[in-house]
Amino acid sequence: MNAQPAAPATHPFTLRLTLGLVGVLIAALTSGLNDRVTDLALADVRAAIGFSYDRATWITSAYQAAEVAAMMIAPWFAVTFSLRRFALAVAFGFALTGVLQPFATTPALFIGLRVIQGLFGGALPPLLMTAALRFLPPGIKLYGLSAYALTATFGPNVAASLAAFWTDAVGWQFVFWQIVPPILLASLLIAWGLPQDPQRLERFKQIDLFGMLTGCSGIALMVLTLSQGERLDWLNSPLITGMLLASVALLVVFFINEWSHPLPLFKLQMLARRNLTHGLLVLAGVLLVALSGSALPSAYFGQVEGFRTVQFAPLALTIGLPQLLIAPLMAFLLNIRWIDCRWMLTCGAVLMSLSCVLGMQLTDDWARQNFWLIQILQAFGQPMLILPVLMSATSVVQPPEGPYASAMFNTVRGFSSVAAGSLVENFLTHREKFHSHSLVDQLGNRPWLMTAENSAAASTMRPLLPDGSASSAENLGHFATLLKHQAVILSISDAYLLLIGFALLLVLLTAWLPKRVWPPQTLITKAVR
């Protein structure tokens, strides 16, 4: 007999419960910061612990694979052991592994601890959505979802400043130890504020163990494939080919299993609801488009200007810090009955596209001040994309279905973050090679463009003498650097154009797929009347 999800017990929304939810929010934000800060500080970390570049890439890949896998199963265990108990156990394990990592003496032990921490860290964000869908009353539900949106808009854009602070001013060990104070605070708030539900250990009789094994293994292998594919030359590598084939096979089996399992991790039948399907598709696109505010400026400043993280971190803060005000503002606007969330999403896509159009004008003369307007547009555009998606998708989810929705949403979010980063990074690499070859080819056909009239007129812009020889190794080296920088700039401009296309695709999906939804509290008011 199929196990139907029981309606969770209702709890009055009090200050105590509010603080408990704040604790879950802090834990989820800390998890996201840990992932991003470690990634940004990887060069300093690997230098301190003596990792080669190739081996150090597995630090990030292993963490992300474990993190996304944990997102699939965390809501199931939260219901089984109770949200409060599970959140406290996961938070403790997350902090403990963070404390131990700087003391790891071997590469295998260090990466092993990262995998364990990835499992704990990946379990925290789904708990935030699960708690928000369960405990928040309709009147403030959208404000709670705006807090969840901070994990995608606030955390990633604050991480650059934190990474720069720890590595440049304090010590690389604090890249890992930074999580301890916020996790302790979050644990205290969770322990005091969240209600203690009874354990439902009888769910183990119908545990989807086969789905957990196939789904978690499949998604983890896919993450590893995406994150390591470019470095290992994709299908020319037997390792990448094997991981990709195994991943596809495992995920196909997983989805077949989920369709008929009495107590699944993913309730795939919910995808028949157009708004939920739209939400999952658009969420993946939003995470890709949002990279125009972080990955592309950092690529320019890192590769062209030679900046360290601390030097371009203020640009990311321009997006991150205002989210504390902009996200609740967008929730307030969406609570107004006559404002259609589909139109807000469209406006957000337009703002993001406009910022990318401005970014396409990039030249080697740009400095930080040239990005301010782009970042301001991003600061408003990102929450205008994410919040309508959350509102529309969760409007068709009943409270007992919250764990299913949380598992699907967070898995898509975690996987899409990795896939989006891999796509943009690989796109930039290949376009840079293309532009580099094109520029060299043009110069080969027009050698006079870089030929000086005589040795006195030779410079970095014209390093060749009339007889075709180099005026000096220094001039030729500088010219090659300028050529590389121009190729990088053109590739970044192409990436902005690519993201404009994805932003417009989000608009088309929004015009076709979802139905109009209304603010939660207005439905109750209307029903009372």
BELCOR-V7473 format. One record per residue. N is the residue number from 1. PHI is phi in whole degrees, 0 to 359 (none if undefined). PSI is psi in whole degrees, -180 to 180 (* if undefined). NEAR is the number of other C-alpha atoms within 10 Angstrom. Layout:
BEGIN
n:phi:psi:near
N:PHI:PSI:NEAR
N:PHI:PSI:NEAR
END
This chain:
BEGIN
n:phi:psi:near
1:none:135:4
2:292:138:9
3:271:110:11
4:276:141:10
5:294:129:14
6:282:146:9
7:292:127:11
8:291:153:12
9:296:140:9
10:275:147:10
11:228:139:13
12:296:142:10
13:276:100:11
14:247:174:10
15:300:-38:10
16:298:-45:16
17:294:-37:20
18:301:-45:16
19:293:-34:19
20:298:-42:24
21:293:-36:25
22:299:-38:21
23:299:-42:27
24:296:-39:31
25:297:-45:26
26:298:-42:24
27:297:-43:30
28:294:-42:27
29:296:-39:25
30:296:-38:26
31:299:-47:27
32:296:-40:20
33:296:-41:25
34:301:-44:25
35:297:-50:23
36:288:-41:21
37:297:-44:23
38:298:-40:22
39:297:-45:20
40:291:-32:19
41:266:13:21
42:299:-38:21
43:298:-43:16
44:290:-38:17
45:294:-47:21
46:293:-31:17
47:292:-36:13
48:287:-36:13
49:261:-1:17
50:80:31:13
51:272:143:16
52:287:166:11
53:299:-47:12
54:298:-43:11
55:291:-35:14
56:293:-27:19
57:297:-26:18
58:287:-18:16
59:299:-49:23
60:289:-45:22
61:298:-45:23
62:295:-41:23
63:297:-48:27
64:295:-38:27
65:296:-46:28
66:294:-38:27
67:298:-49:30
68:293:-39:28
69:299:-41:27
70:294:-30:27
71:297:-27:31
72:289:-34:29
73:252:-13:28
74:301:-46:29
75:299:-36:31
76:297:-46:23
77:289:-30:21
78:295:-39:22
79:290:-39:23
80:290:-47:20
81:266:-7:17
82:92:142:19
83:300:-42:25
84:293:-50:23
85:299:-45:21
86:294:-42:20
87:298:-42:27
88:293:-41:21
89:295:-43:12
90:294:-43:21
91:298:-42:28
92:297:-47:17
93:297:-38:16
94:297:-46:28
95:291:-42:23
96:298:-45:16
97:294:-32:21
98:295:-39:24
99:295:-38:17
100:281:-25:14
101:302:-45:19
102:298:-17:19
103:267:0:12
104:295:131:14
105:263:-14:10
106:230:153:12
107:302:-41:15
108:298:-42:12
109:293:-40:13
110:297:-48:18
111:294:-35:21
112:299:-43:18
113:295:-36:22
114:296:-39:26
115:297:-46:22
116:297:-44:18
117:294:-34:28
118:298:-38:27
119:296:-45:25
120:292:-44:25
121:294:-37:30
122:292:-22:31
123:282:-16:32
124:282:-48:30
125:301:-40:27
126:299:-29:28
127:294:-31:29
128:294:-47:29
129:293:-40:28
130:301:-45:24
131:292:-40:24
132:296:-44:25
133:293:-28:26
134:273:-47:21
135:264:-24:22
136:282:129:20
137:289:159:17
138:305:-35:16
139:298:-28:14
140:236:15:17
141:301:-42:22
142:293:-31:30
143:292:-36:22
144:294:-40:23
145:293:-31:24
146:294:-32:26
147:294:-40:27
148:297:-37:25
149:297:-25:22
150:299:-27:22
151:295:-21:21
152:258:-19:21
153:246:-40:25
154:278:-56:26
155:304:-54:25
156:300:-28:23
157:270:-13:26
158:268:-20:22
159:300:-37:26
160:299:-42:28
161:294:-41:20
162:294:-43:24
163:299:-43:27
164:295:-40:22
165:295:-47:18
166:293:-45:19
167:283:-33:20
168:266:-27:15
169:244:-24:9
170:242:-74:11
171:173:145:13
172:297:-25:24
173:299:-30:18
174:285:-10:18
175:301:-34:28
176:264:-34:21
177:280:-13:19
178:300:-22:19
179:284:-18:22
180:296:-52:19
181:301:-49:12
182:295:-33:16
183:290:-38:24
184:299:-45:18
185:298:-45:14
186:299:-41:26
187:296:-41:24
188:298:-44:15
189:293:-40:21
190:294:-45:29
191:297:-35:17
192:272:-34:16
193:263:-36:21
194:281:138:24
195:296:150:18
196:266:106:12
197:278:157:15
198:289:148:12
199:290:149:14
200:238:64:13
201:291:-15:13
202:295:-17:9
203:295:-21:16
204:295:-21:12
205:294:-25:8
206:241:27:13
207:300:137:19
208:273:64:19
209:295:-40:12
210:297:-42:14
211:294:-38:24
212:297:-43:19
213:292:-48:13
214:288:-43:21
215:293:-49:26
216:294:-42:25
217:295:-44:20
218:296:-46:25
219:289:-35:23
220:296:-43:24
221:295:-35:26
222:293:-41:24
223:298:-44:30
224:297:-38:23
225:298:-46:26
226:292:-39:23
227:282:-26:24
228:252:-7:19
229:301:-49:20
230:295:-41:17
231:295:-35:12
232:261:11:15
233:68:40:11
234:47:-124:16
235:286:-5:14
236:282:-8:10
237:259:124:13
238:301:-34:12
239:295:-47:14
240:295:-43:22
241:299:-45:15
242:296:-45:13
243:296:-40:19
244:294:-47:22
245:296:-44:14
246:296:-40:16
247:296:-48:24
248:300:-45:15
249:298:-46:13
250:296:-40:20
251:289:-36:20
252:298:-47:13
253:297:-40:16
254:300:-48:22
255:293:-36:19
256:297:-42:12
257:295:-41:19
258:294:-30:21
259:296:-33:15
260:247:-3:13
261:287:139:19
262:291:-26:16
263:223:73:20
264:280:169:22
265:282:-45:30
266:249:127:26
267:265:90:20
268:294:-23:16
269:298:-22:10
270:292:-18:16
271:290:-11:14
272:293:-18:9
273:279:115:15
274:300:-36:16
275:292:-36:26
276:290:-44:26
277:299:-44:16
278:300:-42:21
279:298:-42:24
280:292:-41:21
281:293:-46:18
282:289:-34:23
283:302:-42:23
284:298:-42:20
285:292:-38:21
286:298:-44:27
287:296:-31:23
288:288:-48:22
289:296:-33:27
290:295:-18:23
291:294:-16:20
292:295:-19:26
293:264:-7:27
294:230:-59:20
295:294:-41:15
296:287:-47:23
297:300:-39:21
298:293:-34:22
299:296:-41:18
300:295:-51:23
301:290:-33:18
302:286:-42:15
303:266:-32:14
304:264:-48:18
305:272:-16:15
306:72:26:11
307:284:148:15
308:276:169:14
309:305:-41:22
310:298:-25:15
311:278:-27:16
312:250:4:21
313:301:-36:22
314:303:-29:17
315:296:-42:24
316:294:-36:23
317:297:-29:22
318:300:-31:22
319:272:-43:27
320:290:-54:23
321:297:-43:16
322:299:-16:15
323:297:-26:25
324:297:-24:14
325:255:-40:9
326:291:-41:20
327:299:-49:27
328:297:-33:19
329:298:-43:16
330:294:-37:21
331:296:-40:24
332:299:-44:14
333:294:-39:16
334:290:-20:23
335:284:-10:23
336:279:125:14
337:299:-37:15
338:279:-4:10
339:270:118:14
340:276:125:18
341:297:-25:28
342:293:-35:22
343:288:-36:16
344:296:-41:22
345:299:-41:24
346:297:-43:22
347:297:-39:17
348:297:-41:26
349:295:-36:26
350:294:-43:19
351:297:-42:23
352:295:-40:31
353:295:-41:25
354:298:-40:17
355:296:-35:23
356:288:-36:27
357:299:-43:17
358:296:-39:16
359:295:-27:25
360:293:-16:18
361:277:9:12
362:305:135:19
363:226:174:14
364:283:-2:13
365:270:-6:7
366:290:145:13
367:233:-173:14
368:301:-37:12
369:295:-23:9
370:288:-17:13
371:264:-8:18
372:301:-48:15
373:297:-41:14
374:301:-45:24
375:291:-35:24
376:295:-43:17
377:299:-39:21
378:296:-40:30
379:300:-35:28
380:272:-36:20
381:291:-39:26
382:297:-52:27
383:293:-27:28
384:291:-19:28
385:272:-46:32
386:285:-45:26
387:298:-46:27
388:301:-36:27
389:298:-46:28
390:295:-42:23
391:297:-47:26
392:294:-45:24
393:290:-44:22
394:285:-13:24
395:294:-21:16
396:255:14:16
397:250:124:18
398:277:153:12
399:310:-42:20
400:295:-20:16
401:268:1:20
402:307:-46:19
403:299:-37:30
404:296:-48:23
405:298:-41:30
406:297:-43:29
407:298:-46:27
408:292:-45:21
409:298:-49:25
410:288:-33:25
411:294:-44:23
412:298:-42:18
413:297:-48:22
414:296:-45:23
415:293:-41:22
416:294:-33:21
417:299:-44:23
418:292:-46:21
419:296:-41:20
420:296:-45:20
421:299:-41:17
422:294:-42:20
423:298:-49:17
424:294:-43:21
425:298:-45:17
426:290:-36:16
427:298:-45:17
428:299:-42:23
429:298:-47:16
430:288:-37:12
431:291:-34:19
432:297:-43:22
433:298:-42:16
434:299:-49:14
435:292:-35:19
436:297:-46:20
437:295:-39:13
438:295:-43:13
439:295:-43:16
440:296:-40:13
441:296:-43:11
442:295:-40:12
443:293:-34:13
444:295:-34:12
445:277:-17:10
446:228:66:11
447:296:-22:13
448:295:-20:15
449:294:-25:14
450:239:23:20
451:252:126:23
452:276:157:20
453:291:-33:14
454:203:177:12
455:295:-30:15
456:290:-30:9
457:272:-4:13
458:294:145:20
459:206:-177:19
460:293:-26:18
461:277:-26:17
462:228:83:20
463:275:-8:26
464:261:147:26
465:270:165:20
466:305:-28:16
467:276:3:10
468:92:-5:13
469:276:163:10
470:282:136:17
471:294:-37:22
472:193:155:15
473:297:-34:10
474:293:-47:13
475:298:-41:18
476:293:-39:18
477:295:-42:13
478:295:-38:15
479:296:-42:18
480:298:-38:16
481:295:-43:14
482:299:-39:16
483:296:-44:17
484:297:-43:19
485:299:-40:20
486:295:-38:19
487:296:-41:24
488:297:-45:24
489:298:-43:25
490:294:-37:22
491:293:-38:25
492:294:-40:27
493:299:-41:22
494:298:-39:19
495:295:-39:24
496:301:-42:26
497:296:-42:17
498:302:-44:16
499:290:-28:23
500:299:-42:22
501:300:-42:13
502:293:-37:18
503:297:-42:26
504:293:-34:16
505:297:-37:15
506:298:-38:23
507:296:-43:19
508:297:-43:12
509:299:-40:14
510:291:-34:21
511:288:-25:13
512:260:-42:10
513:267:-55:14
514:280:158:19
515:264:161:14
516:294:135:9
517:238:159:19
518:243:153:19
519:304:139:25
520:303:-44:19
521:287:-25:18
522:288:-29:15
523:293:-39:13
524:292:-43:12
525:300:-43:10
526:295:-39:8
527:294:-38:8
528:295:-40:7
529:293:*:5
END
